[in-house]
Amino acid sequence: MAKQLLVVDDDPGLLLAVSETLRAEGYDVQTARRGAEAMVRVAEALPDLIISDIRMPGMDGYALVRNLRASPRSRLVPIIFLTAKDDTADRITGFRTGVDAYVTKPFEPEELVAIVKSILERVQRTHSDLARMFGEQEPDDSDLIRDEDLTDAEWRVAEAVARGLSNKEIAAELKLSLRTIEGHISRILDKKSLSNRVELALHVRGRKQSE
């Protein structure tokens, strides 16, 4: 299943160039012209990675990243700044805000593709490490209800997260929509007062080990 990327830039020409470069590499690319529009896109479907400009009217790139990092649902999504702002101070501000990489305009397509691929591979390695840590056994009917606060469906999703599966992989395995999976994860994090998927995976592991 193709990785879903979100590209955010108020320059329509650059937005098209970046999108076409990434689509040519097999990625599923969504776009937004404003930070506020990007937040709507993220609410609709959580992307695997976000590429954003800094200078945009209204919500700029820094504000966008702060909003994304403040939400448990999106705080771990990798973010790349693609911008003409190339001062050291700008880079430091970007990294302190929470971006994963910084690419300057005019961009080199091969460099951008390489950075995107590298970050996504790192995320996949993390998922694989979690899967090895927690075991990759398939859930059975006797293994579903392990937390009295979670419904049957929520536990299935939580257990899949603990096995290192991405939201798209969980949706395919459980035959549910991606948005339904994202809704389940958001509710699980709220119910258990957890901040992110790693904490959820550790919670599931702890429940199983306590039995």
SVG drawing of the C-alpha trace seen along z (x, -y; Angstrom):
<svg xmlns="http://www.w3.org/2000/svg" viewBox="-17 -36 40 54">
<polyline fill="none" stroke="black" stroke-width="0.4" points="0.0,0.0 1.5,-3.4 2.6,-5.7 0.5,-8.8 2.2,-12.2 0.8,-15.7 2.5,-18.6 1.7,-22.1 2.8,-25.3 1.0,-28.5 2.9,-28.5 0.8,-26.5 3.8,-26.0 6.0,-24.6 3.1,-22.6 2.6,-20.9 6.4,-20.3 6.8,-18.6 3.7,-16.6 4.5,-15.3 8.1,-14.5 6.8,-12.3 3.9,-10.8 6.4,-9.6 8.1,-7.7 4.8,-5.9 3.6,-7.9 0.0,-8.9 0.2,-12.7 -2.4,-15.1 -1.9,-18.9 -2.9,-22.0 -2.3,-25.7 -2.6,-26.9 -1.6,-25.6 -5.3,-25.6 -6.2,-23.5 -3.4,-21.1 -4.9,-20.6 -8.2,-19.7 -6.4,-17.1 -4.7,-15.6 -8.0,-15.4 -9.5,-13.5 -6.6,-11.0 -3.3,-10.9 -0.5,-11.0 2.7,-9.0 4.8,-12.2 4.3,-15.9 6.3,-18.3 5.6,-22.0 6.7,-25.5 7.4,-27.9 6.2,-31.2 2.4,-30.9 -0.4,-33.4 -2.3,-32.8 -0.9,-29.7 2.8,-29.5 4.9,-26.4 6.1,-26.8 2.6,-27.1 1.5,-24.1 4.2,-22.0 3.4,-23.2 -0.2,-22.2 0.7,-18.8 3.2,-18.1 0.6,-19.2 -1.8,-16.5 -1.3,-12.8 -2.7,-11.7 -0.2,-13.5 2.8,-14.2 4.9,-11.4 4.2,-12.1 7.5,-13.0 7.7,-16.5 10.1,-18.1 10.4,-21.8 10.9,-22.8 11.6,-26.5 13.6,-29.4 14.5,-30.4 18.0,-29.1 19.5,-31.0 21.0,-29.0 18.6,-30.6 15.7,-29.4 17.0,-25.9 17.4,-25.9 13.9,-27.2 12.6,-24.5 14.3,-21.7 13.3,-23.0 9.7,-23.2 9.9,-19.5 10.7,-19.0 12.7,-16.0 14.5,-17.5 15.1,-20.8 15.3,-21.2 15.9,-24.6 14.4,-26.0 15.0,-25.6 15.0,-21.9 16.8,-19.0 14.2,-16.3 16.6,-13.5 17.6,-15.0 14.0,-15.4 13.1,-11.9 16.1,-10.5 15.2,-12.3 11.6,-11.2 12.6,-7.6 15.2,-7.6 12.7,-8.9 9.9,-6.5 12.4,-3.6 13.4,-4.7 9.7,-4.7 9.3,-1.3 12.3,0.0 10.8,-1.3 7.6,0.5 9.5,3.7 11.5,3.4 8.2,3.0 6.8,6.1 9.9,8.1 9.8,6.8 6.1,7.6 5.9,10.6 4.1,11.0 1.5,13.6 -2.0,13.0 -4.7,12.2 -7.3,15.0 -10.7,14.7 -9.5,15.6 -6.9,12.8 -9.2,9.9 -10.4,8.4 -7.4,7.5 -8.4,4.0 -11.7,3.3 -11.7,-0.3 -11.5,0.7 -14.1,2.2 -13.5,5.4 -12.8,3.3 -10.5,0.9 -8.5,3.8 -8.0,5.3 -6.6,2.0 -4.4,1.5 -3.0,5.1 -2.2,4.4 -0.4,1.2 1.7,3.2 2.6,5.5 4.1,2.6 1.5,2.3 0.8,-1.1 -2.7,-2.5 -3.1,-1.4 -1.9,2.1 -4.4,2.3 -7.2,1.1 -6.4,3.8 -6.1,6.5 -9.3,5.7 -11.2,4.7 -12.0,1.3 -11.6,-2.2 -8.4,-4.1 -10.5,-6.9 -12.2,-4.3 -8.8,-3.0 -7.6,-6.6 -10.7,-7.3 -10.2,-4.1 -6.6,-5.1 -7.5,-8.6 -10.2,-7.3 -7.8,-4.7 -5.1,-7.3 -7.7,-9.5 -9.2,-6.7 -5.8,-5.5 -4.2,-9.0 -1.4,-8.0 0.6,-10.4 1.5,-8.3 1.6,-4.9 4.8,-3.8 3.2,-4.3 0.1,-2.4 2.3,0.5 4.0,0.6 0.6,0.5 -0.6,3.5 2.6,5.4 2.2,4.7 -1.4,6.0 -0.3,9.2 2.7,9.7 0.5,9.2 -1.7,12.2"/>
</svg>
